[in-house]
Amino acid sequence: MMEIAKQNMGSTVVDGRGTLECLICGGQKHRQIFSEYGIDILRCQECHHVFSSFTAELHYDGFWGQDVAEEDHFYWDKARRIMHQDFFRQFIAGSSGRLLDMGCGLGFFLKSMAAYGNWDVYGCEISPAAVRYARETLGLKQVICGRLEECNLPKNSFDFVTMWDVIEHIPRPEMLLRRCHALLKEGGSCFIRTPNVSIQLLRARFSKLCHGVQPGLVYMQARDHVHHYSMSSIRRLLECNGFTRVEFAHLHPIQSGLSGFKNLYFQAVRMLAIASKGRLNFDNLFVIAQKDSQ
Protein backbone atom coordinates (compact mmCIF):
# COMPACT_ATOMS: atom_id res chain seq x y z
CA MET A 1 0.00 0.00 0.00
CA MET A 2 1.21 3.52 -0.68
CA GLU A 3 1.18 6.70 1.40
CA ILE A 4 0.04 8.74 -1.63
CA ALA A 5 -3.22 7.27 -2.87
CA LYS A 6 -3.51 6.21 -6.50
CA GLN A 7 -7.19 5.39 -6.42
CA ASN A 8 -10.29 6.46 -4.57
CA MET A 9 -10.47 3.75 -1.97
CA GLY A 10 -11.07 3.21 1.72
CA SER A 11 -13.98 2.53 4.00
CA THR A 12 -15.28 3.03 7.50
CA VAL A 13 -16.81 0.70 10.02
CA VAL A 14 -20.59 0.80 9.64
CA ASP A 15 -23.08 -1.14 11.74
CA GLY A 16 -26.24 -2.78 10.43
CA ARG A 17 -28.21 0.46 10.73
CA GLY A 18 -25.73 2.45 8.65
CA THR A 19 -24.29 4.25 11.67
CA LEU A 20 -20.57 5.00 11.76
CA GLU A 21 -18.99 2.96 14.52
CA CYS A 22 -15.56 3.33 16.11
CA LEU A 23 -13.26 0.41 15.35
CA ILE A 24 -11.54 0.58 18.74
CA CYS A 25 -14.42 0.96 21.22
CA GLY A 26 -17.59 0.58 19.15
CA GLY A 27 -18.72 4.09 20.04
CA GLN A 28 -21.12 5.93 17.75
CA LYS A 29 -20.49 9.46 18.98
CA HIS A 30 -17.84 11.32 17.03
CA ARG A 31 -17.03 14.80 15.79
CA GLN A 32 -15.43 16.22 12.69
CA ILE A 33 -11.80 17.31 13.16
CA PHE A 34 -10.78 17.80 9.53
CA SER A 35 -12.32 17.90 6.07
CA GLU A 36 -10.54 16.88 2.87
CA TYR A 37 -12.18 17.25 -0.55
CA GLY A 38 -15.60 17.02 1.09
CA ILE A 39 -14.75 13.93 3.17
CA ASP A 40 -14.86 14.24 6.95
CA ILE A 41 -12.16 12.95 9.27
CA LEU A 42 -13.82 12.00 12.55
CA ARG A 43 -12.66 11.52 16.15
CA CYS A 44 -14.48 9.16 18.49
CA GLN A 45 -15.71 11.09 21.51
CA GLU A 46 -15.27 8.07 23.77
CA CYS A 47 -11.79 6.68 23.00
CA HIS A 48 -10.49 9.46 20.66
CA HIS A 49 -9.66 7.12 17.76
CA VAL A 50 -9.52 8.99 14.42
CA PHE A 51 -11.01 7.59 11.21
CA SER A 52 -12.30 8.60 7.79
CA SER A 53 -16.00 8.80 6.90
CA PHE A 54 -15.30 7.66 3.32
CA THR A 55 -16.89 4.38 2.29
CA ALA A 56 -15.80 2.12 -0.56
CA GLU A 57 -14.76 -1.47 -1.19
CA LEU A 58 -14.00 -3.65 1.82
CA HIS A 59 -11.28 -5.65 0.05
CA TYR A 60 -9.65 -3.48 -2.60
CA ASP A 61 -7.18 -5.18 -4.96
CA GLY A 62 -6.86 -2.57 -7.72
CA PHE A 63 -4.28 -0.33 -6.06
CA TRP A 64 -1.55 -1.09 -8.62
CA GLY A 65 -3.93 -1.20 -11.58
CA GLN A 66 -2.95 -3.61 -14.35
CA ASP A 67 0.72 -2.71 -14.58
CA VAL A 68 3.44 -1.35 -12.30
CA ALA A 69 4.61 2.12 -13.33
CA GLU A 70 8.31 2.87 -13.56
CA GLU A 71 8.02 5.78 -11.14
CA ASP A 72 6.90 3.37 -8.41
CA HIS A 73 10.38 1.83 -8.23
CA PHE A 74 12.15 4.70 -6.46
CA TYR A 75 9.49 5.23 -3.80
CA TRP A 76 9.18 1.55 -2.92
CA ASP A 77 12.84 0.60 -3.30
CA LYS A 78 15.60 3.20 -2.99
CA ALA A 79 13.63 5.69 -0.88
CA ARG A 80 13.00 3.01 1.76
CA ARG A 81 16.39 1.33 1.91
CA ILE A 82 17.71 3.23 4.96
CA MET A 83 14.47 2.53 6.83
CA HIS A 84 14.66 -1.16 5.95
CA GLN A 85 18.32 -1.32 6.99
CA ASP A 86 17.35 0.12 10.39
CA PHE A 87 14.79 -2.66 10.71
CA PHE A 88 17.33 -5.32 9.77
CA ARG A 89 19.87 -4.05 12.29
CA GLN A 90 17.34 -3.93 15.11
CA PHE A 91 15.40 -7.14 14.51
CA ILE A 92 16.96 -9.43 11.88
CA ALA A 93 20.77 -9.33 11.92
CA GLY A 94 22.40 -12.13 13.88
CA SER A 95 19.29 -14.30 14.05
CA SER A 96 17.39 -16.72 11.84
CA GLY A 97 13.83 -17.85 11.20
CA ARG A 98 10.83 -17.44 8.93
CA LEU A 99 9.33 -14.04 8.05
CA LEU A 100 6.04 -13.21 6.37
CA ASP A 101 5.50 -9.74 4.88
CA MET A 102 1.77 -9.10 4.81
CA GLY A 103 0.78 -6.67 2.03
CA CYS A 104 4.22 -7.03 0.49
CA GLY A 105 3.39 -4.90 -2.56
CA LEU A 106 6.06 -5.12 -5.24
CA GLY A 107 8.35 -7.14 -2.96
CA PHE A 108 11.33 -4.80 -2.53
CA PHE A 109 11.45 -5.34 1.25
CA LEU A 110 11.54 -9.12 0.74
CA LYS A 111 14.21 -8.73 -1.94
CA SER A 112 16.38 -6.82 0.55
CA MET A 113 16.02 -9.73 2.98
CA ALA A 114 18.10 -11.84 0.58
CA ALA A 115 21.19 -10.45 2.33
CA TYR A 116 20.12 -12.41 5.42
CA GLY A 117 20.42 -15.98 4.24
CA ASN A 118 19.40 -17.44 7.58
CA TRP A 119 15.88 -16.16 7.03
CA ASP A 120 13.22 -17.92 4.95
CA VAL A 121 10.92 -15.18 3.63
CA TYR A 122 7.36 -15.20 2.29
CA GLY A 123 5.01 -12.49 1.07
CA CYS A 124 1.25 -12.10 0.81
CA GLU A 125 -0.34 -9.46 -1.43
CA ILE A 126 -3.90 -8.93 -2.66
CA SER A 127 -2.98 -7.14 -5.93
CA PRO A 128 -2.38 -9.51 -8.87
CA ALA A 129 -0.27 -6.88 -10.68
CA ALA A 130 2.05 -6.44 -7.68
CA VAL A 131 2.37 -10.20 -7.19
CA ARG A 132 3.22 -10.65 -10.85
CA TYR A 133 5.96 -8.02 -10.55
CA ALA A 134 7.37 -9.59 -7.36
CA ARG A 135 7.45 -13.07 -8.89
CA GLU A 136 8.49 -12.32 -12.45
CA THR A 137 10.68 -9.21 -12.13
CA LEU A 138 12.21 -9.69 -8.68
CA GLY A 139 12.21 -13.49 -8.76
CA LEU A 140 10.35 -13.87 -5.45
CA LYS A 141 8.69 -17.25 -5.80
CA GLN A 142 7.28 -17.38 -2.27
CA VAL A 143 4.81 -14.52 -2.74
CA ILE A 144 1.17 -15.55 -2.41
CA CYS A 145 -1.68 -13.71 -4.14
CA GLY A 146 -4.79 -13.25 -2.02
CA ARG A 147 -6.06 -12.29 1.41
CA LEU A 148 -3.97 -13.60 4.28
CA GLU A 149 -7.07 -14.92 6.04
CA GLU A 150 -7.69 -17.25 3.08
CA CYS A 151 -4.10 -18.37 2.39
CA ASN A 152 -3.15 -21.94 3.24
CA LEU A 153 -0.23 -21.23 5.56
CA PRO A 154 0.51 -23.38 8.62
CA LYS A 155 -0.21 -21.99 12.07
CA ASN A 156 2.63 -21.37 14.54
CA SER A 157 5.18 -21.32 11.71
CA PHE A 158 6.58 -17.76 11.51
CA ASP A 159 8.99 -15.88 13.76
CA PHE A 160 8.09 -12.48 12.29
CA VAL A 161 5.09 -10.99 10.50
CA THR A 162 5.58 -7.51 9.05
CA MET A 163 3.08 -4.98 7.73
CA TRP A 164 4.55 -1.88 6.08
CA ASP A 165 1.91 0.81 5.42
CA VAL A 166 -0.93 -1.68 5.35
CA ILE A 167 -3.13 -1.55 8.42
CA GLU A 168 -4.33 2.03 7.91
CA HIS A 169 -6.00 0.89 4.66
CA ILE A 170 -8.04 -1.95 6.19
CA PRO A 171 -11.56 -1.14 7.47
CA ARG A 172 -11.84 -4.19 9.75
CA PRO A 173 -8.34 -5.43 10.62
CA GLU A 174 -9.37 -7.72 13.49
CA MET A 175 -9.56 -10.92 11.40
CA LEU A 176 -6.22 -10.11 9.78
CA LEU A 177 -4.54 -9.49 13.14
CA ARG A 178 -5.95 -12.70 14.60
CA ARG A 179 -4.66 -14.58 11.56
CA CYS A 180 -1.21 -13.01 12.01
CA HIS A 181 -1.29 -14.04 15.67
CA ALA A 182 -2.19 -17.62 14.72
CA LEU A 183 0.61 -17.82 12.13
CA LEU A 184 3.28 -16.68 14.59
CA LYS A 185 5.22 -19.10 16.73
CA GLU A 186 5.05 -18.62 20.47
CA GLY A 187 7.35 -15.71 21.26
CA GLY A 188 7.11 -14.45 17.67
CA SER A 189 6.74 -10.77 16.75
CA CYS A 190 4.41 -8.66 14.64
CA PHE A 191 5.87 -5.44 13.21
CA ILE A 192 3.66 -2.64 11.88
CA ARG A 193 4.54 0.67 10.24
CA THR A 194 1.69 3.17 10.02
CA PRO A 195 1.36 6.98 10.12
CA ASN A 196 1.05 8.63 13.52
CA VAL A 197 -2.11 10.73 13.73
CA SER A 198 -0.51 12.91 16.43
CA ILE A 199 1.76 14.51 13.83
CA GLN A 200 -0.24 13.73 10.67
CA LEU A 201 -3.20 15.84 11.75
CA LEU A 202 -0.96 18.78 12.68
CA ARG A 203 0.74 18.62 9.27
CA ALA A 204 -2.61 18.43 7.46
CA ARG A 205 -4.00 21.44 9.33
CA PHE A 206 -0.83 23.46 8.72
CA SER A 207 -0.82 22.57 5.01
CA LYS A 208 -4.48 23.50 4.66
CA LEU A 209 -3.90 26.78 6.49
CA CYS A 210 -0.95 27.70 4.24
CA HIS A 211 -2.18 26.40 0.89
CA GLY A 212 -5.90 25.79 1.22
CA VAL A 213 -7.23 22.66 -0.44
CA GLN A 214 -5.41 22.13 -3.73
CA PRO A 215 -5.53 19.05 -5.97
CA GLY A 216 -2.36 16.99 -5.67
CA LEU A 217 -1.52 18.01 -2.10
CA VAL A 218 -1.48 15.31 0.57
CA TYR A 219 -3.46 16.00 3.75
CA MET A 220 -5.00 13.05 5.63
CA GLN A 221 -5.53 10.85 2.54
CA ALA A 222 -9.17 10.49 3.46
CA ARG A 223 -10.03 8.24 0.48
CA ASP A 224 -7.09 5.94 1.14
CA HIS A 225 -6.39 5.81 4.88
CA VAL A 226 -9.42 4.40 6.65
CA HIS A 227 -7.95 4.66 10.15
CA HIS A 228 -5.47 7.13 11.65
CA TYR A 229 -3.78 5.45 14.59
CA SER A 230 -2.20 6.89 17.69
CA MET A 231 0.06 5.04 20.12
CA SER A 232 -2.88 4.30 22.38
CA SER A 233 -5.31 3.17 19.66
CA ILE A 234 -2.87 0.82 17.89
CA ARG A 235 -1.85 -0.63 21.26
CA ARG A 236 -5.48 -1.25 22.20
CA LEU A 237 -6.25 -2.80 18.81
CA LEU A 238 -3.31 -5.21 19.06
CA GLU A 239 -4.03 -6.17 22.65
CA CYS A 240 -7.69 -6.86 21.82
CA ASN A 241 -6.50 -9.31 19.17
CA GLY A 242 -4.17 -11.36 21.31
CA PHE A 243 -0.87 -9.47 21.24
CA THR A 244 1.10 -8.38 24.28
CA ARG A 245 4.18 -6.28 25.12
CA VAL A 246 3.40 -3.61 22.51
CA GLU A 247 6.42 -1.34 22.05
CA PHE A 248 7.50 1.39 19.63
CA ALA A 249 10.74 1.61 17.67
CA HIS A 250 12.25 4.45 15.61
CA LEU A 251 13.45 3.96 12.03
CA HIS A 252 14.68 6.50 9.47
CA PRO A 253 11.98 8.08 7.28
CA ILE A 254 11.40 7.49 3.59
CA GLN A 255 14.16 9.30 1.69
CA SER A 256 12.14 11.33 -0.80
CA GLY A 257 11.68 15.06 -1.10
CA LEU A 258 13.32 17.02 1.73
CA SER A 259 15.40 14.10 3.01
CA GLY A 260 17.90 16.27 4.88
CA PHE A 261 15.16 18.00 6.86
CA LYS A 262 13.33 14.70 7.41
CA ASN A 263 16.45 13.08 8.85
CA LEU A 264 17.09 16.00 11.22
CA TYR A 265 13.47 15.86 12.33
CA PHE A 266 13.78 12.10 12.84
CA GLN A 267 16.82 12.52 15.10
CA ALA A 268 15.04 15.20 17.12
CA VAL A 269 11.83 13.22 17.68
CA ARG A 270 13.82 10.07 18.48
CA MET A 271 15.74 11.92 21.20
CA LEU A 272 12.48 13.42 22.50
CA ALA A 273 10.98 9.93 22.73
CA ILE A 274 14.02 8.65 24.60
CA ALA A 275 14.05 11.63 26.98
CA SER A 276 10.32 11.21 27.71
CA LYS A 277 10.68 7.42 28.13
CA GLY A 278 8.41 6.85 25.16
CA ARG A 279 5.54 9.06 26.30
CA LEU A 280 6.10 11.63 23.52
CA ASN A 281 6.27 10.15 20.04
CA PHE A 282 6.04 12.40 16.98
CA ASP A 283 7.63 9.85 14.65
CA ASN A 284 5.71 7.49 12.39
CA LEU A 285 4.48 4.50 14.37
CA PHE A 286 6.86 1.55 14.15
CA VAL A 287 5.13 -0.98 16.36
CA ILE A 288 6.42 -4.29 17.72
CA ALA A 289 4.00 -6.68 19.45
CA GLN A 290 4.56 -10.17 20.77
CA LYS A 291 2.75 -13.48 20.78
CA ASP A 292 3.35 -14.72 24.30
CA SER A 293 4.60 -18.19 25.03
CA GLN A 294 1.99 -20.35 26.71
C-alpha positions as CSV (number, residue, x, y, z in Angstrom):
1,M,0.0,0.0,0.0
2,M,1.2,3.5,-0.7
3,E,1.2,6.7,1.4
4,I,0.0,8.7,-1.6
5,A,-3.2,7.3,-2.9
6,K,-3.5,6.2,-6.5
7,Q,-7.2,5.4,-6.4
8,N,-10.3,6.5,-4.6
9,M,-10.5,3.7,-2.0
10,G,-11.1,3.2,1.7
11,S,-14.0,2.5,4.0
12,T,-15.3,3.0,7.5
13,V,-16.8,0.7,10.0
14,V,-20.6,0.8,9.6
15,D,-23.1,-1.1,11.7
16,G,-26.2,-2.8,10.4
17,R,-28.2,0.5,10.7
18,G,-25.7,2.4,8.7
19,T,-24.3,4.2,11.7
20,L,-20.6,5.0,11.8
21,E,-19.0,3.0,14.5
22,C,-15.6,3.3,16.1
23,L,-13.3,0.4,15.4
24,I,-11.5,0.6,18.7
25,C,-14.4,1.0,21.2
26,G,-17.6,0.6,19.1
27,G,-18.7,4.1,20.0
28,Q,-21.1,5.9,17.7
29,K,-20.5,9.5,19.0
30,H,-17.8,11.3,17.0
31,R,-17.0,14.8,15.8
32,Q,-15.4,16.2,12.7
33,I,-11.8,17.3,13.2
34,F,-10.8,17.8,9.5
35,S,-12.3,17.9,6.1
36,E,-10.5,16.9,2.9
37,Y,-12.2,17.3,-0.5
38,G,-15.6,17.0,1.1
39,I,-14.7,13.9,3.2
40,D,-14.9,14.2,6.9
41,I,-12.2,13.0,9.3
42,L,-13.8,12.0,12.6
43,R,-12.7,11.5,16.1
44,C,-14.5,9.2,18.5
45,Q,-15.7,11.1,21.5
46,E,-15.3,8.1,23.8
47,C,-11.8,6.7,23.0
48,H,-10.5,9.5,20.7
49,H,-9.7,7.1,17.8
50,V,-9.5,9.0,14.4
51,F,-11.0,7.6,11.2
52,S,-12.3,8.6,7.8
53,S,-16.0,8.8,6.9
54,F,-15.3,7.7,3.3
55,T,-16.9,4.4,2.3
56,A,-15.8,2.1,-0.6
57,E,-14.8,-1.5,-1.2
58,L,-14.0,-3.6,1.8
59,H,-11.3,-5.7,0.0
60,Y,-9.6,-3.5,-2.6
61,D,-7.2,-5.2,-5.0
62,G,-6.9,-2.6,-7.7
63,F,-4.3,-0.3,-6.1
64,W,-1.6,-1.1,-8.6
65,G,-3.9,-1.2,-11.6
66,Q,-3.0,-3.6,-14.4
67,D,0.7,-2.7,-14.6
68,V,3.4,-1.3,-12.3
69,A,4.6,2.1,-13.3
70,E,8.3,2.9,-13.6
71,E,8.0,5.8,-11.1
72,D,6.9,3.4,-8.4
73,H,10.4,1.8,-8.2
74,F,12.2,4.7,-6.5
75,Y,9.5,5.2,-3.8
76,W,9.2,1.5,-2.9
77,D,12.8,0.6,-3.3
78,K,15.6,3.2,-3.0
79,A,13.6,5.7,-0.9
80,R,13.0,3.0,1.8
81,R,16.4,1.3,1.9
82,I,17.7,3.2,5.0
83,M,14.5,2.5,6.8
84,H,14.7,-1.2,6.0
85,Q,18.3,-1.3,7.0
86,D,17.4,0.1,10.4
87,F,14.8,-2.7,10.7
88,F,17.3,-5.3,9.8
89,R,19.9,-4.0,12.3
90,Q,17.3,-3.9,15.1
91,F,15.4,-7.1,14.5
92,I,17.0,-9.4,11.9
93,A,20.8,-9.3,11.9
94,G,22.4,-12.1,13.9
95,S,19.3,-14.3,14.0
96,S,17.4,-16.7,11.8
97,G,13.8,-17.9,11.2
98,R,10.8,-17.4,8.9
99,L,9.3,-14.0,8.1
100,L,6.0,-13.2,6.4
101,D,5.5,-9.7,4.9
102,M,1.8,-9.1,4.8
103,G,0.8,-6.7,2.0
104,C,4.2,-7.0,0.5
105,G,3.4,-4.9,-2.6
106,L,6.1,-5.1,-5.2
107,G,8.4,-7.1,-3.0
108,F,11.3,-4.8,-2.5
109,F,11.4,-5.3,1.2
110,L,11.5,-9.1,0.7
111,K,14.2,-8.7,-1.9
112,S,16.4,-6.8,0.5
113,M,16.0,-9.7,3.0
114,A,18.1,-11.8,0.6
115,A,21.2,-10.5,2.3
116,Y,20.1,-12.4,5.4
117,G,20.4,-16.0,4.2
118,N,19.4,-17.4,7.6
119,W,15.9,-16.2,7.0
120,D,13.2,-17.9,4.9
121,V,10.9,-15.2,3.6
122,Y,7.4,-15.2,2.3
123,G,5.0,-12.5,1.1
124,C,1.2,-12.1,0.8
125,E,-0.3,-9.5,-1.4
126,I,-3.9,-8.9,-2.7
127,S,-3.0,-7.1,-5.9
128,P,-2.4,-9.5,-8.9
129,A,-0.3,-6.9,-10.7
130,A,2.0,-6.4,-7.7
131,V,2.4,-10.2,-7.2
132,R,3.2,-10.6,-10.9
133,Y,6.0,-8.0,-10.5
134,A,7.4,-9.6,-7.4
135,R,7.4,-13.1,-8.9
136,E,8.5,-12.3,-12.5
137,T,10.7,-9.2,-12.1
138,L,12.2,-9.7,-8.7
139,G,12.2,-13.5,-8.8
140,L,10.4,-13.9,-5.4
141,K,8.7,-17.3,-5.8
142,Q,7.3,-17.4,-2.3
143,V,4.8,-14.5,-2.7
144,I,1.2,-15.5,-2.4
145,C,-1.7,-13.7,-4.1
146,G,-4.8,-13.3,-2.0
147,R,-6.1,-12.3,1.4
148,L,-4.0,-13.6,4.3
149,E,-7.1,-14.9,6.0
150,E,-7.7,-17.2,3.1
151,C,-4.1,-18.4,2.4
152,N,-3.1,-21.9,3.2
153,L,-0.2,-21.2,5.6
154,P,0.5,-23.4,8.6
155,K,-0.2,-22.0,12.1
156,N,2.6,-21.4,14.5
157,S,5.2,-21.3,11.7
158,F,6.6,-17.8,11.5
159,D,9.0,-15.9,13.8
160,F,8.1,-12.5,12.3
161,V,5.1,-11.0,10.5
162,T,5.6,-7.5,9.0
163,M,3.1,-5.0,7.7
164,W,4.6,-1.9,6.1
165,D,1.9,0.8,5.4
166,V,-0.9,-1.7,5.3
167,I,-3.1,-1.5,8.4
168,E,-4.3,2.0,7.9
169,H,-6.0,0.9,4.7
170,I,-8.0,-1.9,6.2
171,P,-11.6,-1.1,7.5
172,R,-11.8,-4.2,9.7
173,P,-8.3,-5.4,10.6
174,E,-9.4,-7.7,13.5
175,M,-9.6,-10.9,11.4
176,L,-6.2,-10.1,9.8
177,L,-4.5,-9.5,13.1
178,R,-6.0,-12.7,14.6
179,R,-4.7,-14.6,11.6
180,C,-1.2,-13.0,12.0
181,H,-1.3,-14.0,15.7
182,A,-2.2,-17.6,14.7
183,L,0.6,-17.8,12.1
184,L,3.3,-16.7,14.6
185,K,5.2,-19.1,16.7
186,E,5.0,-18.6,20.5
187,G,7.3,-15.7,21.3
188,G,7.1,-14.4,17.7
189,S,6.7,-10.8,16.8
190,C,4.4,-8.7,14.6
191,F,5.9,-5.4,13.2
192,I,3.7,-2.6,11.9
193,R,4.5,0.7,10.2
194,T,1.7,3.2,10.0
195,P,1.4,7.0,10.1
196,N,1.0,8.6,13.5
197,V,-2.1,10.7,13.7
198,S,-0.5,12.9,16.4
199,I,1.8,14.5,13.8
200,Q,-0.2,13.7,10.7
201,L,-3.2,15.8,11.8
202,L,-1.0,18.8,12.7
203,R,0.7,18.6,9.3
204,A,-2.6,18.4,7.5
205,R,-4.0,21.4,9.3
206,F,-0.8,23.5,8.7
207,S,-0.8,22.6,5.0
208,K,-4.5,23.5,4.7
209,L,-3.9,26.8,6.5
210,C,-1.0,27.7,4.2
211,H,-2.2,26.4,0.9
212,G,-5.9,25.8,1.2
213,V,-7.2,22.7,-0.4
214,Q,-5.4,22.1,-3.7
215,P,-5.5,19.0,-6.0
216,G,-2.4,17.0,-5.7
217,L,-1.5,18.0,-2.1
218,V,-1.5,15.3,0.6
219,Y,-3.5,16.0,3.8
220,M,-5.0,13.0,5.6
221,Q,-5.5,10.9,2.5
222,A,-9.2,10.5,3.5
223,R,-10.0,8.2,0.5
224,D,-7.1,5.9,1.1
225,H,-6.4,5.8,4.9
226,V,-9.4,4.4,6.6
227,H,-7.9,4.7,10.2
228,H,-5.5,7.1,11.6
229,Y,-3.8,5.5,14.6
230,S,-2.2,6.9,17.7
231,M,0.1,5.0,20.1
232,S,-2.9,4.3,22.4
233,S,-5.3,3.2,19.7
234,I,-2.9,0.8,17.9
235,R,-1.8,-0.6,21.3
236,R,-5.5,-1.2,22.2
237,L,-6.2,-2.8,18.8
238,L,-3.3,-5.2,19.1
239,E,-4.0,-6.2,22.6
240,C,-7.7,-6.9,21.8
241,N,-6.5,-9.3,19.2
242,G,-4.2,-11.4,21.3
243,F,-0.9,-9.5,21.2
244,T,1.1,-8.4,24.3
245,R,4.2,-6.3,25.1
246,V,3.4,-3.6,22.5
247,E,6.4,-1.3,22.1
248,F,7.5,1.4,19.6
249,A,10.7,1.6,17.7
250,H,12.2,4.5,15.6
251,L,13.5,4.0,12.0
252,H,14.7,6.5,9.5
253,P,12.0,8.1,7.3
254,I,11.4,7.5,3.6
255,Q,14.2,9.3,1.7
256,S,12.1,11.3,-0.8
257,G,11.7,15.1,-1.1
258,L,13.3,17.0,1.7
259,S,15.4,14.1,3.0
260,G,17.9,16.3,4.9
261,F,15.2,18.0,6.9
262,K,13.3,14.7,7.4
263,N,16.5,13.1,8.8
264,L,17.1,16.0,11.2
265,Y,13.5,15.9,12.3
266,F,13.8,12.1,12.8
267,Q,16.8,12.5,15.1
268,A,15.0,15.2,17.1
269,V,11.8,13.2,17.7
270,R,13.8,10.1,18.5
271,M,15.7,11.9,21.2
272,L,12.5,13.4,22.5
273,A,11.0,9.9,22.7
274,I,14.0,8.6,24.6
275,A,14.0,11.6,27.0
276,S,10.3,11.2,27.7
277,K,10.7,7.4,28.1
278,G,8.4,6.9,25.2
279,R,5.5,9.1,26.3
280,L,6.1,11.6,23.5
281,N,6.3,10.1,20.0
282,F,6.0,12.4,17.0
283,D,7.6,9.9,14.6
284,N,5.7,7.5,12.4
285,L,4.5,4.5,14.4
286,F,6.9,1.6,14.2
287,V,5.1,-1.0,16.4
288,I,6.4,-4.3,17.7
289,A,4.0,-6.7,19.4
290,Q,4.6,-10.2,20.8
291,K,2.8,-13.5,20.8
292,D,3.4,-14.7,24.3
293,S,4.6,-18.2,25.0
294,Q,2.0,-20.4,26.7
